[in-house]
Amino acid sequence: FDEIGLTAWSSCHRGKDTVDGFVNFGDLGQSKELGNHGLVFMASGLLSHWMQPLGYFISRNSTPAAVLKDLLSQCLSKMRSAGFIVKGVMCDMGAANQKLRKDLGVTPDHPYIECSGEKVFVFFYPPHLLKCIRNNLHAHDFDVGGEQVSWRYIKEVFKLDSDIRCVSLRSAPKLTAVHDNLGALKKMKVKTSAQVMSQSLSAAIMTY
């Protein structure tokens, strides 16, 4: 499931005598507060490219973890009733999602919840993990097994590699100034995160 920010909007259904765009969590209730976020639950096949929206809800800012928990339980129950076998749940690393994970009792040693006797594993969306690692490394040094991992090594490789005039001879030809000058939008790009956290850049660091 995922949650996206929306410009406040509303639409009128005259035939049903309803106005959409206000906070609405379906069976869990609605309010007169104008919504600005859309929460979407999506089902996807593990061995196929099949995808199916399960439902969407309108919230004011992030959906509380308690509400997420109830909606997730409904989704899992409805999918099982329809004959599907759910193997995993995936979401981004928003604060509400992290609290939901904690409330569900999910830990590194116990990475799943149980639904009708079946294990359903809970994952964070890998591209978000990749971006978070890159953004944290850009801001802070890491200590891994007593060894320091630092962004300055990447900057040094970029400087040394940029001095080579022939691009085909560079160890990290895809590394550019864009990878270091991270604005708000650049921090959201998965592509630049993958290029920085790549095996080829690791090899370039070791080479230099």
Biotite code that builds the C-alpha atoms (Angstrom):
import biotite.structure as struc

atoms = struc.array([
    struc.Atom([0.000, 0.000, 0.000], chain_id="A", res_id=1, res_name="PHE", atom_name="CA", element="C"),
    struc.Atom([1.114, 3.549, -0.593], chain_id="A", res_id=2, res_name="ASP", atom_name="CA", element="C"),
    struc.Atom([0.077, 7.058, 0.342], chain_id="A", res_id=3, res_name="GLU", atom_name="CA", element="C"),
    struc.Atom([0.490, 10.108, -1.900], chain_id="A", res_id=4, res_name="ILE", atom_name="CA", element="C"),
    struc.Atom([-0.056, 13.798, -1.317], chain_id="A", res_id=5, res_name="GLY", atom_name="CA", element="C"),
    struc.Atom([-2.880, 15.423, -3.234], chain_id="A", res_id=6, res_name="LEU", atom_name="CA", element="C"),
    struc.Atom([-3.912, 18.975, -3.887], chain_id="A", res_id=7, res_name="THR", atom_name="CA", element="C"),
    struc.Atom([-7.150, 19.491, -1.951], chain_id="A", res_id=8, res_name="ALA", atom_name="CA", element="C"),
    struc.Atom([-10.001, 18.591, -4.268], chain_id="A", res_id=9, res_name="TRP", atom_name="CA", element="C"),
    struc.Atom([-13.639, 17.626, -4.286], chain_id="A", res_id=10, res_name="SER", atom_name="CA", element="C"),
    struc.Atom([-16.127, 16.314, -6.819], chain_id="A", res_id=11, res_name="SER", atom_name="CA", element="C"),
    struc.Atom([-19.894, 16.168, -6.753], chain_id="A", res_id=12, res_name="CYS", atom_name="CA", element="C"),
    struc.Atom([-22.027, 13.123, -7.654], chain_id="A", res_id=13, res_name="HIS", atom_name="CA", element="C"),
    struc.Atom([-25.493, 14.625, -8.029], chain_id="A", res_id=14, res_name="ARG", atom_name="CA", element="C"),
    struc.Atom([-27.155, 11.325, -8.744], chain_id="A", res_id=15, res_name="GLY", atom_name="CA", element="C"),
    struc.Atom([-25.945, 9.865, -5.446], chain_id="A", res_id=16, res_name="LYS", atom_name="CA", element="C"),
    struc.Atom([-26.279, 13.179, -3.584], chain_id="A", res_id=17, res_name="ASP", atom_name="CA", element="C"),
    struc.Atom([-22.629, 12.921, -2.432], chain_id="A", res_id=18, res_name="THR", atom_name="CA", element="C"),
    struc.Atom([-19.511, 15.074, -2.528], chain_id="A", res_id=19, res_name="VAL", atom_name="CA", element="C"),
    struc.Atom([-16.101, 13.350, -2.663], chain_id="A", res_id=20, res_name="ASP", atom_name="CA", element="C"),
    struc.Atom([-12.839, 14.816, -1.416], chain_id="A", res_id=21, res_name="GLY", atom_name="CA", element="C"),
    struc.Atom([-13.423, 14.758, 2.330], chain_id="A", res_id=22, res_name="PHE", atom_name="CA", element="C"),
    struc.Atom([-11.674, 12.391, 4.746], chain_id="A", res_id=23, res_name="VAL", atom_name="CA", element="C"),
    struc.Atom([-13.195, 8.963, 4.123], chain_id="A", res_id=24, res_name="ASN", atom_name="CA", element="C"),
    struc.Atom([-12.028, 5.586, 5.456], chain_id="A", res_id=25, res_name="PHE", atom_name="CA", element="C"),
    struc.Atom([-15.013, 3.590, 4.278], chain_id="A", res_id=26, res_name="GLY", atom_name="CA", element="C"),
    struc.Atom([-16.481, 1.401, 7.032], chain_id="A", res_id=27, res_name="ASP", atom_name="CA", element="C"),
    struc.Atom([-14.162, 3.064, 9.557], chain_id="A", res_id=28, res_name="LEU", atom_name="CA", element="C"),
    struc.Atom([-15.916, 6.390, 9.110], chain_id="A", res_id=29, res_name="GLY", atom_name="CA", element="C"),
    struc.Atom([-15.638, 9.749, 7.391], chain_id="A", res_id=30, res_name="GLN", atom_name="CA", element="C"),
    struc.Atom([-15.573, 13.416, 8.360], chain_id="A", res_id=31, res_name="SER", atom_name="CA", element="C"),
    struc.Atom([-16.224, 16.877, 6.959], chain_id="A", res_id=32, res_name="LYS", atom_name="CA", element="C"),
    struc.Atom([-12.486, 17.638, 6.876], chain_id="A", res_id=33, res_name="GLU", atom_name="CA", element="C"),
    struc.Atom([-11.095, 18.203, 3.378], chain_id="A", res_id=34, res_name="LEU", atom_name="CA", element="C"),
    struc.Atom([-8.611, 15.490, 2.422], chain_id="A", res_id=35, res_name="GLY", atom_name="CA", element="C"),
    struc.Atom([-5.151, 16.057, 0.943], chain_id="A", res_id=36, res_name="ASN", atom_name="CA", element="C"),
    struc.Atom([-3.735, 12.519, 0.794], chain_id="A", res_id=37, res_name="HIS", atom_name="CA", element="C"),
    struc.Atom([-4.801, 9.412, -1.063], chain_id="A", res_id=38, res_name="GLY", atom_name="CA", element="C"),
    struc.Atom([-4.156, 5.962, 0.442], chain_id="A", res_id=39, res_name="LEU", atom_name="CA", element="C"),
    struc.Atom([-4.162, 3.120, -2.081], chain_id="A", res_id=40, res_name="VAL", atom_name="CA", element="C"),
    struc.Atom([-4.074, -0.653, -1.531], chain_id="A", res_id=41, res_name="PHE", atom_name="CA", element="C"),
    struc.Atom([-2.889, -2.666, -4.531], chain_id="A", res_id=42, res_name="MET", atom_name="CA", element="C"),
    struc.Atom([-2.577, -6.423, -5.109], chain_id="A", res_id=43, res_name="ALA", atom_name="CA", element="C"),
    struc.Atom([0.221, -7.723, -7.336], chain_id="A", res_id=44, res_name="SER", atom_name="CA", element="C"),
    struc.Atom([1.148, -11.203, -8.523], chain_id="A", res_id=45, res_name="GLY", atom_name="CA", element="C"),
    struc.Atom([4.478, -12.747, -7.486], chain_id="A", res_id=46, res_name="LEU", atom_name="CA", element="C"),
    struc.Atom([4.899, -14.833, -10.641], chain_id="A", res_id=47, res_name="LEU", atom_name="CA", element="C"),
    struc.Atom([3.022, -12.617, -13.081], chain_id="A", res_id=48, res_name="SER", atom_name="CA", element="C"),
    struc.Atom([2.632, -8.949, -14.027], chain_id="A", res_id=49, res_name="HIS", atom_name="CA", element="C"),
    struc.Atom([-0.972, -8.967, -12.772], chain_id="A", res_id=50, res_name="TRP", atom_name="CA", element="C"),
    struc.Atom([-1.974, -5.970, -10.633], chain_id="A", res_id=51, res_name="MET", atom_name="CA", element="C"),
    struc.Atom([-5.328, -4.973, -9.185], chain_id="A", res_id=52, res_name="GLN", atom_name="CA", element="C"),
    struc.Atom([-6.337, -1.940, -7.074], chain_id="A", res_id=53, res_name="PRO", atom_name="CA", element="C"),
    struc.Atom([-8.156, -3.125, -3.955], chain_id="A", res_id=54, res_name="LEU", atom_name="CA", element="C"),
    struc.Atom([-9.349, 0.205, -2.623], chain_id="A", res_id=55, res_name="GLY", atom_name="CA", element="C"),
    struc.Atom([-8.485, 3.827, -2.004], chain_id="A", res_id=56, res_name="TYR", atom_name="CA", element="C"),
    struc.Atom([-9.197, 6.177, 0.872], chain_id="A", res_id=57, res_name="PHE", atom_name="CA", element="C"),
    struc.Atom([-8.934, 9.939, 1.424], chain_id="A", res_id=58, res_name="ILE", atom_name="CA", element="C"),
    struc.Atom([-7.157, 11.252, 4.508], chain_id="A", res_id=59, res_name="SER", atom_name="CA", element="C"),
    struc.Atom([-5.988, 14.528, 5.979], chain_id="A", res_id=60, res_name="ARG", atom_name="CA", element="C"),
    struc.Atom([-2.200, 14.156, 6.070], chain_id="A", res_id=61, res_name="ASN", atom_name="CA", element="C"),
    struc.Atom([-0.854, 10.680, 6.872], chain_id="A", res_id=62, res_name="SER", atom_name="CA", element="C"),
    struc.Atom([-3.270, 7.937, 7.852], chain_id="A", res_id=63, res_name="THR", atom_name="CA", element="C"),
    struc.Atom([-2.862, 6.963, 11.542], chain_id="A", res_id=64, res_name="PRO", atom_name="CA", element="C"),
    struc.Atom([-1.245, 3.578, 12.160], chain_id="A", res_id=65, res_name="ALA", atom_name="CA", element="C"),
    struc.Atom([-4.352, 2.305, 13.999], chain_id="A", res_id=66, res_name="ALA", atom_name="CA", element="C"),
    struc.Atom([-6.504, 2.999, 10.937], chain_id="A", res_id=67, res_name="VAL", atom_name="CA", element="C"),
    struc.Atom([-3.898, 1.436, 8.630], chain_id="A", res_id=68, res_name="LEU", atom_name="CA", element="C"),
    struc.Atom([-3.956, -1.690, 10.767], chain_id="A", res_id=69, res_name="LYS", atom_name="CA", element="C"),
    struc.Atom([-7.737, -2.068, 10.441], chain_id="A", res_id=70, res_name="ASP", atom_name="CA", element="C"),
    struc.Atom([-7.704, -1.383, 6.681], chain_id="A", res_id=71, res_name="LEU", atom_name="CA", element="C"),
    struc.Atom([-4.869, -3.843, 6.128], chain_id="A", res_id=72, res_name="LEU", atom_name="CA", element="C"),
    struc.Atom([-6.738, -6.500, 8.083], chain_id="A", res_id=73, res_name="SER", atom_name="CA", element="C"),
    struc.Atom([-9.808, -5.922, 5.883], chain_id="A", res_id=74, res_name="GLN", atom_name="CA", element="C"),
    struc.Atom([-7.712, -6.225, 2.702], chain_id="A", res_id=75, res_name="CYS", atom_name="CA", element="C"),
    struc.Atom([-6.096, -9.476, 3.813], chain_id="A", res_id=76, res_name="LEU", atom_name="CA", element="C"),
    struc.Atom([-9.468, -10.921, 4.831], chain_id="A", res_id=77, res_name="SER", atom_name="CA", element="C"),
    struc.Atom([-11.179, -9.946, 1.557], chain_id="A", res_id=78, res_name="LYS", atom_name="CA", element="C"),
    struc.Atom([-8.341, -11.331, -0.557], chain_id="A", res_id=79, res_name="MET", atom_name="CA", element="C"),
    struc.Atom([-8.381, -14.620, 1.304], chain_id="A", res_id=80, res_name="ARG", atom_name="CA", element="C"),
    struc.Atom([-12.181, -14.820, 0.915], chain_id="A", res_id=81, res_name="SER", atom_name="CA", element="C"),
    struc.Atom([-11.718, -14.331, -2.840], chain_id="A", res_id=82, res_name="ALA", atom_name="CA", element="C"),
    struc.Atom([-9.348, -17.302, -2.975], chain_id="A", res_id=83, res_name="GLY", atom_name="CA", element="C"),
    struc.Atom([-5.993, -15.505, -3.047], chain_id="A", res_id=84, res_name="PHE", atom_name="CA", element="C"),
    struc.Atom([-2.945, -16.615, -1.055], chain_id="A", res_id=85, res_name="ILE", atom_name="CA", element="C"),
    struc.Atom([-1.199, -13.506, 0.271], chain_id="A", res_id=86, res_name="VAL", atom_name="CA", element="C"),
    struc.Atom([2.541, -13.990, 0.776], chain_id="A", res_id=87, res_name="LYS", atom_name="CA", element="C"),
    struc.Atom([3.652, -10.476, 1.633], chain_id="A", res_id=88, res_name="GLY", atom_name="CA", element="C"),
    struc.Atom([2.747, -6.870, 2.373], chain_id="A", res_id=89, res_name="VAL", atom_name="CA", element="C"),
    struc.Atom([4.917, -3.995, 1.136], chain_id="A", res_id=90, res_name="MET", atom_name="CA", element="C"),
    struc.Atom([4.911, -0.287, 1.994], chain_id="A", res_id=91, res_name="CYS", atom_name="CA", element="C"),
    struc.Atom([7.235, 2.701, 2.121], chain_id="A", res_id=92, res_name="ASP", atom_name="CA", element="C"),
    struc.Atom([9.059, 3.913, 5.227], chain_id="A", res_id=93, res_name="MET", atom_name="CA", element="C"),
    struc.Atom([6.666, 6.669, 6.301], chain_id="A", res_id=94, res_name="GLY", atom_name="CA", element="C"),
    struc.Atom([6.383, 7.272, 10.058], chain_id="A", res_id=95, res_name="ALA", atom_name="CA", element="C"),
    struc.Atom([2.850, 5.801, 10.208], chain_id="A", res_id=96, res_name="ALA", atom_name="CA", element="C"),
    struc.Atom([3.975, 2.691, 8.319], chain_id="A", res_id=97, res_name="ASN", atom_name="CA", element="C"),
    struc.Atom([6.916, 2.201, 10.671], chain_id="A", res_id=98, res_name="GLN", atom_name="CA", element="C"),
    struc.Atom([4.569, 2.464, 13.665], chain_id="A", res_id=99, res_name="LYS", atom_name="CA", element="C"),
    struc.Atom([2.174, 0.010, 12.002], chain_id="A", res_id=100, res_name="LEU", atom_name="CA", element="C"),
    struc.Atom([5.039, -2.443, 11.563], chain_id="A", res_id=101, res_name="ARG", atom_name="CA", element="C"),
    struc.Atom([5.858, -2.073, 15.268], chain_id="A", res_id=102, res_name="LYS", atom_name="CA", element="C"),
    struc.Atom([2.203, -2.451, 16.303], chain_id="A", res_id=103, res_name="ASP", atom_name="CA", element="C"),
    struc.Atom([1.975, -5.645, 14.239], chain_id="A", res_id=104, res_name="LEU", atom_name="CA", element="C"),
    struc.Atom([4.949, -7.058, 16.149], chain_id="A", res_id=105, res_name="GLY", atom_name="CA", element="C"),
    struc.Atom([7.158, -7.270, 13.054], chain_id="A", res_id=106, res_name="VAL", atom_name="CA", element="C"),
    struc.Atom([10.892, -7.402, 13.836], chain_id="A", res_id=107, res_name="THR", atom_name="CA", element="C"),
    struc.Atom([14.049, -8.558, 11.988], chain_id="A", res_id=108, res_name="PRO", atom_name="CA", element="C"),
    struc.Atom([13.760, -11.868, 13.884], chain_id="A", res_id=109, res_name="ASP", atom_name="CA", element="C"),
    struc.Atom([9.999, -12.108, 13.302], chain_id="A", res_id=110, res_name="HIS", atom_name="CA", element="C"),
    struc.Atom([9.421, -10.494, 9.855], chain_id="A", res_id=111, res_name="PRO", atom_name="CA", element="C"),
    struc.Atom([5.844, -11.641, 9.368], chain_id="A", res_id=112, res_name="TYR", atom_name="CA", element="C"),
    struc.Atom([2.301, -11.548, 10.681], chain_id="A", res_id=113, res_name="ILE", atom_name="CA", element="C"),
    struc.Atom([-0.144, -14.452, 10.734], chain_id="A", res_id=114, res_name="GLU", atom_name="CA", element="C"),
    struc.Atom([-3.392, -14.404, 8.782], chain_id="A", res_id=115, res_name="CYS", atom_name="CA", element="C"),
    struc.Atom([-5.686, -17.430, 9.137], chain_id="A", res_id=116, res_name="SER", atom_name="CA", element="C"),
    struc.Atom([-2.713, -19.564, 10.106], chain_id="A", res_id=117, res_name="GLY", atom_name="CA", element="C"),
    struc.Atom([-0.584, -18.409, 7.148], chain_id="A", res_id=118, res_name="GLU", atom_name="CA", element="C"),
    struc.Atom([2.581, -16.322, 7.387], chain_id="A", res_id=119, res_name="LYS", atom_name="CA", element="C"),
    struc.Atom([2.383, -12.953, 5.601], chain_id="A", res_id=120, res_name="VAL", atom_name="CA", element="C"),
    struc.Atom([5.785, -11.276, 5.411], chain_id="A", res_id=121, res_name="PHE", atom_name="CA", element="C"),
    struc.Atom([6.032, -7.493, 5.818], chain_id="A", res_id=122, res_name="VAL", atom_name="CA", element="C"),
    struc.Atom([8.564, -5.617, 3.665], chain_id="A", res_id=123, res_name="PHE", atom_name="CA", element="C"),
    struc.Atom([9.663, -2.064, 3.157], chain_id="A", res_id=124, res_name="PHE", atom_name="CA", element="C"),
    struc.Atom([9.684, -1.056, -0.520], chain_id="A", res_id=125, res_name="TYR", atom_name="CA", element="C"),
    struc.Atom([13.299, -1.708, -1.728], chain_id="A", res_id=126, res_name="PRO", atom_name="CA", element="C"),
    struc.Atom([13.657, 1.561, -3.734], chain_id="A", res_id=127, res_name="PRO", atom_name="CA", element="C"),
    struc.Atom([12.788, 3.510, -0.559], chain_id="A", res_id=128, res_name="HIS", atom_name="CA", element="C"),
    struc.Atom([15.415, 1.566, 1.387], chain_id="A", res_id=129, res_name="LEU", atom_name="CA", element="C"),
    struc.Atom([17.983, 2.365, -1.294], chain_id="A", res_id=130, res_name="LEU", atom_name="CA", element="C"),
    struc.Atom([17.149, 6.086, -1.195], chain_id="A", res_id=131, res_name="LYS", atom_name="CA", element="C"),
    struc.Atom([17.228, 6.174, 2.601], chain_id="A", res_id=132, res_name="CYS", atom_name="CA", element="C"),
    struc.Atom([20.668, 4.544, 2.715], chain_id="A", res_id=133, res_name="ILE", atom_name="CA", element="C"),
    struc.Atom([22.026, 6.996, 0.136], chain_id="A", res_id=134, res_name="ARG", atom_name="CA", element="C"),
    struc.Atom([20.480, 10.042, 1.874], chain_id="A", res_id=135, res_name="ASN", atom_name="CA", element="C"),
    struc.Atom([21.787, 9.004, 5.281], chain_id="A", res_id=136, res_name="ASN", atom_name="CA", element="C"),
    struc.Atom([25.251, 8.287, 3.903], chain_id="A", res_id=137, res_name="LEU", atom_name="CA", element="C"),
    struc.Atom([25.246, 11.717, 2.254], chain_id="A", res_id=138, res_name="HIS", atom_name="CA", element="C"),
    struc.Atom([24.550, 13.308, 5.647], chain_id="A", res_id=139, res_name="ALA", atom_name="CA", element="C"),
    struc.Atom([26.421, 11.017, 8.051], chain_id="A", res_id=140, res_name="HIS", atom_name="CA", element="C"),
    struc.Atom([29.360, 8.622, 8.168], chain_id="A", res_id=141, res_name="ASP", atom_name="CA", element="C"),
    struc.Atom([28.565, 4.964, 8.876], chain_id="A", res_id=142, res_name="PHE", atom_name="CA", element="C"),
    struc.Atom([30.463, 2.546, 11.091], chain_id="A", res_id=143, res_name="ASP", atom_name="CA", element="C"),
    struc.Atom([30.341, -1.021, 9.772], chain_id="A", res_id=144, res_name="VAL", atom_name="CA", element="C"),
    struc.Atom([32.305, -3.596, 11.720], chain_id="A", res_id=145, res_name="GLY", atom_name="CA", element="C"),
    struc.Atom([34.723, -0.953, 12.974], chain_id="A", res_id=146, res_name="GLY", atom_name="CA", element="C"),
    struc.Atom([35.345, 0.383, 9.455], chain_id="A", res_id=147, res_name="GLU", atom_name="CA", element="C"),
    struc.Atom([34.215, 3.852, 8.407], chain_id="A", res_id=148, res_name="GLN", atom_name="CA", element="C"),
    struc.Atom([31.950, 4.283, 5.391], chain_id="A", res_id=149, res_name="VAL", atom_name="CA", element="C"),
    struc.Atom([31.955, 7.917, 4.277], chain_id="A", res_id=150, res_name="SER", atom_name="CA", element="C"),
    struc.Atom([30.520, 10.018, 1.473], chain_id="A", res_id=151, res_name="TRP", atom_name="CA", element="C"),
    struc.Atom([33.898, 11.743, 1.101], chain_id="A", res_id=152, res_name="ARG", atom_name="CA", element="C"),
    struc.Atom([35.259, 8.615, -0.612], chain_id="A", res_id=153, res_name="TYR", atom_name="CA", element="C"),
    struc.Atom([32.613, 8.978, -3.307], chain_id="A", res_id=154, res_name="ILE", atom_name="CA", element="C"),
    struc.Atom([33.474, 12.667, -3.735], chain_id="A", res_id=155, res_name="LYS", atom_name="CA", element="C"),
    struc.Atom([37.181, 11.825, -4.028], chain_id="A", res_id=156, res_name="GLU", atom_name="CA", element="C"),
    struc.Atom([36.494, 9.175, -6.685], chain_id="A", res_id=157, res_name="VAL", atom_name="CA", element="C"),
    struc.Atom([34.377, 11.661, -8.649], chain_id="A", res_id=158, res_name="PHE", atom_name="CA", element="C"),
    struc.Atom([37.151, 14.255, -8.550], chain_id="A", res_id=159, res_name="LYS", atom_name="CA", element="C"),
    struc.Atom([39.859, 11.811, -9.622], chain_id="A", res_id=160, res_name="LEU", atom_name="CA", element="C"),
    struc.Atom([37.666, 10.212, -12.289], chain_id="A", res_id=161, res_name="ASP", atom_name="CA", element="C"),
    struc.Atom([36.617, 13.594, -13.723], chain_id="A", res_id=162, res_name="SER", atom_name="CA", element="C"),
    struc.Atom([40.267, 14.465, -14.391], chain_id="A", res_id=163, res_name="ASP", atom_name="CA", element="C"),
    struc.Atom([40.432, 11.666, -16.979], chain_id="A", res_id=164, res_name="ILE", atom_name="CA", element="C"),
    struc.Atom([39.519, 13.243, -20.296], chain_id="A", res_id=165, res_name="ARG", atom_name="CA", element="C"),
    struc.Atom([38.588, 10.000, -22.071], chain_id="A", res_id=166, res_name="CYS", atom_name="CA", element="C"),
    struc.Atom([35.193, 8.913, -20.736], chain_id="A", res_id=167, res_name="VAL", atom_name="CA", element="C"),
    struc.Atom([35.680, 5.308, -21.845], chain_id="A", res_id=168, res_name="SER", atom_name="CA", element="C"),
    struc.Atom([38.676, 5.035, -19.507], chain_id="A", res_id=169, res_name="LEU", atom_name="CA", element="C"),
    struc.Atom([36.853, 6.259, -16.408], chain_id="A", res_id=170, res_name="ARG", atom_name="CA", element="C"),
    struc.Atom([36.059, 3.826, -13.613], chain_id="A", res_id=171, res_name="SER", atom_name="CA", element="C"),
    struc.Atom([32.738, 5.509, -12.767], chain_id="A", res_id=172, res_name="ALA", atom_name="CA", element="C"),
    struc.Atom([31.540, 7.260, -15.956], chain_id="A", res_id=173, res_name="PRO", atom_name="CA", element="C"),
    struc.Atom([27.936, 7.587, -14.709], chain_id="A", res_id=174, res_name="LYS", atom_name="CA", element="C"),
    struc.Atom([28.955, 9.517, -11.606], chain_id="A", res_id=175, res_name="LEU", atom_name="CA", element="C"),
    struc.Atom([28.279, 13.234, -12.066], chain_id="A", res_id=176, res_name="THR", atom_name="CA", element="C"),
    struc.Atom([28.004, 16.376, -9.929], chain_id="A", res_id=177, res_name="ALA", atom_name="CA", element="C"),
    struc.Atom([24.249, 15.713, -9.748], chain_id="A", res_id=178, res_name="VAL", atom_name="CA", element="C"),
    struc.Atom([24.897, 12.743, -7.466], chain_id="A", res_id=179, res_name="HIS", atom_name="CA", element="C"),
    struc.Atom([26.495, 15.007, -4.845], chain_id="A", res_id=180, res_name="ASP", atom_name="CA", element="C"),
    struc.Atom([24.291, 18.096, -5.135], chain_id="A", res_id=181, res_name="ASN", atom_name="CA", element="C"),
    struc.Atom([21.120, 16.573, -3.719], chain_id="A", res_id=182, res_name="LEU", atom_name="CA", element="C"),
    struc.Atom([18.144, 18.920, -3.789], chain_id="A", res_id=183, res_name="GLY", atom_name="CA", element="C"),
    struc.Atom([14.687, 17.916, -2.565], chain_id="A", res_id=184, res_name="ALA", atom_name="CA", element="C"),
    struc.Atom([13.727, 16.370, -5.921], chain_id="A", res_id=185, res_name="LEU", atom_name="CA", element="C"),
    struc.Atom([17.080, 14.653, -6.470], chain_id="A", res_id=186, res_name="LYS", atom_name="CA", element="C"),
    struc.Atom([16.738, 12.874, -3.129], chain_id="A", res_id=187, res_name="LYS", atom_name="CA", element="C"),
    struc.Atom([13.579, 11.212, -4.464], chain_id="A", res_id=188, res_name="MET", atom_name="CA", element="C"),
    struc.Atom([15.164, 9.745, -7.604], chain_id="A", res_id=189, res_name="LYS", atom_name="CA", element="C"),
    struc.Atom([15.796, 6.006, -7.356], chain_id="A", res_id=190, res_name="VAL", atom_name="CA", element="C"),
    struc.Atom([18.071, 6.003, -10.412], chain_id="A", res_id=191, res_name="LYS", atom_name="CA", element="C"),
    struc.Atom([20.742, 8.242, -8.874], chain_id="A", res_id=192, res_name="THR", atom_name="CA", element="C"),
    struc.Atom([20.594, 6.263, -5.622], chain_id="A", res_id=193, res_name="SER", atom_name="CA", element="C"),
    struc.Atom([21.163, 2.992, -7.483], chain_id="A", res_id=194, res_name="ALA", atom_name="CA", element="C"),
    struc.Atom([24.109, 4.469, -9.398], chain_id="A", res_id=195, res_name="GLN", atom_name="CA", element="C"),
    struc.Atom([25.778, 5.606, -6.167], chain_id="A", res_id=196, res_name="VAL", atom_name="CA", element="C"),
    struc.Atom([25.073, 2.397, -4.222], chain_id="A", res_id=197, res_name="MET", atom_name="CA", element="C"),
    struc.Atom([26.291, 0.171, -7.058], chain_id="A", res_id=198, res_name="SER", atom_name="CA", element="C"),
    struc.Atom([28.897, -2.552, -7.363], chain_id="A", res_id=199, res_name="GLN", atom_name="CA", element="C"),
    struc.Atom([30.624, -0.634, -10.149], chain_id="A", res_id=200, res_name="SER", atom_name="CA", element="C"),
    struc.Atom([31.164, 2.402, -7.903], chain_id="A", res_id=201, res_name="LEU", atom_name="CA", element="C"),
    struc.Atom([32.426, 0.108, -5.149], chain_id="A", res_id=202, res_name="SER", atom_name="CA", element="C"),
    struc.Atom([34.951, -1.308, -7.641], chain_id="A", res_id=203, res_name="ALA", atom_name="CA", element="C"),
    struc.Atom([35.972, 2.247, -8.637], chain_id="A", res_id=204, res_name="ALA", atom_name="CA", element="C"),
    struc.Atom([36.601, 3.165, -4.977], chain_id="A", res_id=205, res_name="ILE", atom_name="CA", element="C"),
    struc.Atom([38.743, 0.045, -4.514], chain_id="A", res_id=206, res_name="MET", atom_name="CA", element="C"),
    struc.Atom([40.619, 0.766, -7.753], chain_id="A", res_id=207, res_name="THR", atom_name="CA", element="C"),
    struc.Atom([41.552, 4.305, -6.691], chain_id="A", res_id=208, res_name="TYR", atom_name="CA", element="C"),
])
